[in-house]
Amino acid sequence: MEEKDRYGIGKTGSTAKIKAPLIDYLPPKPRSYNPSLALIGCGGISEQHLIAYTKAGWNISVLCDVNREKAEEAKKRFNLSSRIEEDWENLINDDEIDVVDLAVHPKVRDRMFEPFISSKKHILSQKPFVTDIARGQEIVAKAASAGIKLGVNQNGRWSPHYSYIRGLIDSGALGDVQAIRHSISWDHSWTKGTPFEDIHYLILFDFGIHWFDMVNCFLKGQKVKSVFAKASYAAGQDERPPLLSSVIFDYEGGQASIDFNAFTRFGQEDRTLVVGTKGTAQSFGPDLLSQKVTFSCASGRAVPELEGSWFPDGFAGAMGELLCAIEEDRQPLNNAAENLLSLRYCFAALKSARTGRPVDPFESGLSLVK
């Protein structure tokens, strides 16, 4: 059968095995800077913070939580000598503390930014950074004026597979990015009966922010013209938030998409495909922790052997990049100003899901509720 009669089916390019490009994908670490850290918020996800920080040997001076028992439990579990505080305001003028890790919910976190900025403490904010773009811009401006490094805990950037793909793009190995496809199928029904059930667009806002951020990273500043999103209920689900969501991004020279199926009880999988003019990167696995990456180009196909996993290495990367930025007196790659672009995509998707129309992510007034 001639090629023209096969419609391109089965045409895969070179299958030769090639050496994987050398990419610096591991979490960054400061050379010698080891400041006093205060972890504010000792809830569920803080465990990953502490696993990463203790493994890195960082100085966790204070554990703070309104529920003292949670802080005490964390101190005991990780064998820390940290001081325990119940009121975060006690740390504002504490000269011992250099960096605060705000691992609390957005509404609680919002009133913490200015006091810590004023007291010259560098900040790692939990994601999502803010619930309103204008408010985020205000905080960013105040931090910049005070000379404070403000990073966002977008830990997915330093998951091994995404960090490697991000490095391929940054190195030019993929050329111009033509298409991005994220497909995530997992079971998020554990949120039933928890406060997460009160967030209607739970999948797009709380969980999905990681993938909006990866689209931002992979596009490297290319301007997205519109975002279109849909949210639907899955057959058989009884959770209040819709567990199915899809998003399409249109940009000059390409298109990106994210498909979320948060009610996959069997055969769960996580896939990413990034197609460029010079090469293609793929990752695939049963979940976001176990991923195999392949890189294909004109000369063949490579399968890099990657170390680590998203949890806890992503958390080491987010804090490590902030500490490196402080040590080197530069902006962290996960700086809050840049992260506002990821939030624009997210909030545009939320507005699109509510209105049923494509939304310009650069229009004014974007927020969680508008």
LINKA-V468944 format. One record per pair of residues at least 6 apart in sequence whose ideal C-beta (glycine too) atoms are under 8 Angstrom apart, sorted by sequence separation. I is the first residue (numbers start at 1). J is the second residue. If there is no record, write none. Layout:
BEGIN
((I/J) (I/J))
END
This chain:
BEGIN
((54/60) (65/71) (74/80) (85/91) (91/97) (117/123) (130/136) (143/149) (156/162) (157/163) (168/174) (191/197) (196/202) (199/205) (237/243) (249/255) (274/280) (285/291) (295/301) (296/302) (325/331) (331/337) (352/358) (39/46) (53/60) (64/71) (75/82) (102/109) (116/123) (129/136) (143/150) (199/206) (248/255) (249/256) (273/280) (274/281) (284/291) (285/292) (294/301) (295/302) (325/332) (352/359) (3/11) (63/71) (104/112) (169/177) (234/242) (248/256) (249/257) (273/281) (274/282) (283/291) (284/292) (294/302) (295/303) (324/332) (325/333) (351/359) (75/84) (91/100) (130/139) (157/166) (233/242) (234/243) (248/257) (272/281) (273/282) (283/292) (294/303) (295/304) (39/49) (50/60) (102/112) (113/123) (140/150) (196/206) (232/242) (233/243) (234/244) (247/257) (272/282) (283/293) (293/303) (322/332) (325/335) (349/359) (39/50) (63/74) (139/150) (191/202) (231/242) (233/244) (246/257) (247/258) (271/282) (272/283) (282/293) (283/294) (292/303) (293/304) (321/332) (348/359) (63/75) (72/84) (100/112) (113/125) (232/244) (246/258) (271/283) (272/284) (281/293) (282/294) (321/333) (322/334) (348/360) (71/84) (231/244) (232/245) (245/258) (246/259) (270/283) (271/284) (281/294) (293/306) (321/334) (348/361) (39/53) (71/85) (188/202) (231/245) (245/259) (246/260) (270/284) (281/295) (282/296) (347/361) (71/86) (188/203) (230/245) (245/260) (269/284) (270/285) (280/295) (281/296) (291/306) (348/363) (351/366) (37/53) (68/84) (100/116) (109/125) (229/245) (230/246) (244/260) (269/285) (270/286) (279/295) (280/296) (318/334) (345/361) (63/80) (109/126) (229/246) (243/260) (244/261) (245/262) (269/286) (270/287) (279/296) (280/297) (344/361) (60/78) (68/86) (229/247) (243/261) (244/262) (268/286) (269/287) (270/288) (279/297) (344/362) (348/366) (350/368) (63/82) (67/86) (188/207) (228/247) (229/248) (243/262) (244/263) (268/287) (278/297) (279/298) (290/309) (347/366) (351/370) (60/80) (62/82) (63/83) (64/84) (66/86) (106/126) (110/130) (123/143) (227/247) (228/248) (243/263) (278/298) (289/309) (341/361) (347/367) (37/58) (39/60) (42/63) (61/82) (62/83) (63/84) (64/85) (65/86) (66/87) (100/121) (102/123) (105/126) (110/131) (227/248) (270/291) (289/310) (347/368) (37/59) (38/60) (42/64) (43/65) (60/82) (61/83) (62/84) (63/85) (64/86) (99/121) (100/122) (102/124) (104/126) (106/128) (117/139) (227/249) (228/250) (288/310) (289/311) (344/366) (34/57) (36/59) (37/60) (38/61) (39/62) (41/64) (42/65) (62/85) (64/87) (92/115) (98/121) (99/122) (100/123) (101/124) (102/125) (103/126) (106/129) (129/152) (226/249) (343/366) (347/370) (34/58) (35/59) (37/61) (38/62) (39/63) (40/64) (41/65) (50/74) (54/78) (64/88) (88/112) (92/116) (97/121) (98/122) (99/123) (100/124) (102/126) (106/130) (107/131) (226/250) (27/52) (34/59) (36/61) (37/62) (38/63) (39/64) (40/65) (42/67) (91/116) (99/124) (106/131) (110/135) (114/139) (117/142) (123/148) (125/150) (127/152) (204/229) (224/249) (225/250) (36/62) (38/64) (54/80) (64/90) (89/115) (92/118) (93/119) (113/139) (117/143) (120/146) (122/148) (123/149) (125/151) (126/152) (127/153) (224/250) (225/251) (237/263) (29/56) (43/70) (47/74) (50/77) (51/78) (64/91) (92/119) (120/147) (121/148) (122/149) (123/150) (124/151) (125/152) (126/153) (127/154) (184/211) (204/231) (224/251) (225/252) (234/261) (236/263) (42/70) (46/74) (50/78) (114/142) (118/146) (120/148) (122/150) (123/151) (124/152) (125/153) (127/155) (203/231) (223/251) (234/262) (42/71) (62/91) (113/142) (117/146) (124/153) (182/211) (222/251) (223/252) (234/263) (50/80) (113/143) (201/231) (222/252) (42/73) (117/148) (222/253) (42/74) (62/94) (116/148) (182/214) (219/251) (222/254) (224/256) (117/150) (182/215) (62/96) (215/249) (39/74) (61/96) (62/97) (180/215) (212/247) (61/97) (208/245) (219/256) (180/218) (203/241) (218/256) (180/219) (202/241) (203/242) (208/247) (200/240) (201/241) (203/243) (177/218) (200/241) (201/242) (203/244) (204/245) (215/256) (177/219) (197/239) (198/240) (199/241) (200/242) (203/245) (177/220) (197/240) (204/247) (215/258) (197/241) (201/245) (177/222) (196/241) (192/238) (212/258) (38/85) (192/239) (211/258) (40/88) (166/214) (169/217) (189/237) (191/239) (169/218) (211/260) (103/153) (170/220) (189/239) (191/241) (208/258) (40/91) (166/217) (169/220) (188/239) (49/101) (101/153) (162/214) (166/218) (208/260) (38/91) (165/218) (207/260) (49/103) (156/210) (189/243) (154/209) (155/210) (156/211) (162/217) (188/243) (207/262) (38/94) (154/210) (157/213) (204/260) (218/274) (46/103) (156/213) (157/214) (203/260) (45/103) (156/214) (214/272) (38/97) (154/213) (203/262) (36/96) (37/97) (40/100) (41/101) (43/103) (157/217) (36/97) (37/98) (38/99) (40/101) (41/102) (42/103) (43/104) (36/98) (37/99) (38/100) (39/101) (40/102) (41/103) (35/98) (36/99) (37/100) (38/101) (40/103) (41/104) (35/99) (37/101) (39/103) (40/104) (180/249) (40/112) (189/262) (180/254) (182/256) (184/258) (188/262) (189/263) (178/253) (179/254) (180/255) (181/256) (182/257) (183/258) (184/259) (186/261) (187/262) (188/263) (178/254) (179/255) (180/256) (181/257) (182/258) (183/259) (184/260) (185/261) (186/262) (187/263) (128/205) (176/253) (177/254) (179/256) (180/257) (182/259) (184/261) (187/264) (128/206) (176/254) (186/264) (187/265) (185/264) (45/126) (128/209) (187/268) (127/209) (185/267) (186/268) (127/210) (185/268) (185/269) (186/270) (41/126) (185/270) (127/213) (183/269) (184/270) (35/122) (183/270) (184/271) (183/271) (182/271) (183/272) (181/271) (182/272) (181/272) (180/272) (181/273) (180/273) (181/274) (179/273) (180/274) (179/274) (180/275) (179/275) (249/345) (177/274) (178/275) (177/275) (178/276) (177/276) (178/277) (174/274) (176/276) (174/275) (175/276) (176/277) (186/287) (174/276) (175/277) (247/349) (173/276) (174/277) (175/278) (174/278) (175/279) (184/288) (169/274) (173/278) (174/279) (247/352) (168/274) (172/278) (173/279) (174/280) (48/155) (165/272) (169/276) (174/281) (245/353) (250/358) (165/274) (162/272) (161/272) (168/279) (169/281) (168/281) (165/281) (164/281) (165/283) (227/345) (229/348) (229/349) (162/283) (224/345) (227/348) (229/350) (161/283) (173/295) (216/338) (226/348) (227/349) (230/352) (231/353) (229/352) (230/353) (161/285) (173/297) (228/352) (229/353) (216/341) (227/352) (213/339) (216/342) (168/295) (215/342) (165/293) (159/288) (164/293) (213/342) (216/345) (228/357) (161/291) (212/342) (215/345) (228/358) (27/158) (160/291) (161/292) (212/343) (227/358) (228/359) (156/288) (159/291) (161/293) (226/358) (227/359) (25/158) (160/293) (209/342) (212/345) (226/359) (227/360) (26/160) (209/343) (212/346) (226/360) (227/361) (25/160) (225/360) (226/361) (26/163) (209/346) (212/349) (224/361) (25/163) (208/346) (25/164) (223/362) (23/163) (164/304) (23/164) (25/166) (205/346) (208/349) (25/167) (164/306) (204/346) (24/167) (23/167) (23/168) (161/306) (204/349) (205/350) (21/167) (160/306) (204/350) (21/168) (160/307) (23/171) (160/308) (160/309) (201/350) (204/353) (21/171) (159/309) (160/310) (159/310) (21/173) (201/353) (160/313) (156/310) (159/313) (163/317) (155/310) (158/313) (159/314) (158/314) (157/314) (156/314) (158/316) (155/314) (158/317) (155/315) (157/317) (158/318) (157/318) (153/315) (155/317) (158/320) (155/318) (158/321) (205/368) (154/318) (153/318) (152/318) (153/319) (151/318) (151/319) (151/321) (151/322) (149/322) (151/325) (149/325) (157/333) (149/326) (157/334) (154/334) (151/332) (153/334) (149/331) (152/334) (149/332) (151/334) (152/335) (151/335) (152/336) (150/335) (151/336) (154/339) (149/335) (150/336) (152/339) (154/342) (143/336) (144/337) (124/318) (124/319) (140/336) (139/336) (140/337) (124/322) (122/322) (136/336) (140/340) (137/340) (122/326) (136/340) (129/336) (133/340) (136/343) (129/339) (133/343) (125/336) (129/340) (133/344) (127/339) (130/343) (129/343) (133/347) (128/343) (101/319) (128/346) (99/322) (99/323) (99/326) (134/364) (134/365) (133/365) (135/367) (133/366) (134/367) (132/366) (133/367) (132/367) (131/367) (132/368) (131/368) (131/369) (55/312) (51/311) (52/312) (56/316) (51/312) (52/313) (55/316) (58/319) (53/315) (48/311) (49/312) (52/315) (53/316) (56/319) (48/312) (51/315) (52/316) (56/320) (58/323) (49/315) (53/319) (48/315) (52/319) (49/319) (21/295) (20/295) (18/297) (18/299) (21/302) (23/304) (25/306) (26/307) (27/308) (18/300) (20/302) (26/308) (37/319) (13/296) (16/299) (17/300) (18/301) (19/302) (20/303) (21/304) (14/298) (16/300) (17/301) (18/302) (20/304) (13/298) (14/299) (15/300) (16/301) (17/302) (20/305) (14/300) (15/301) (27/313) (14/301) (26/313) (27/314) (29/316) (35/323) (27/316) (28/317) (27/317) (30/320) (33/323) (29/320) (33/324) (35/326) (28/320) (27/320) (28/321) (30/323) (33/326) (27/321) (29/323) (30/324) (33/327) (29/324) (32/327) (28/324) (30/326) (31/327) (30/327))
END
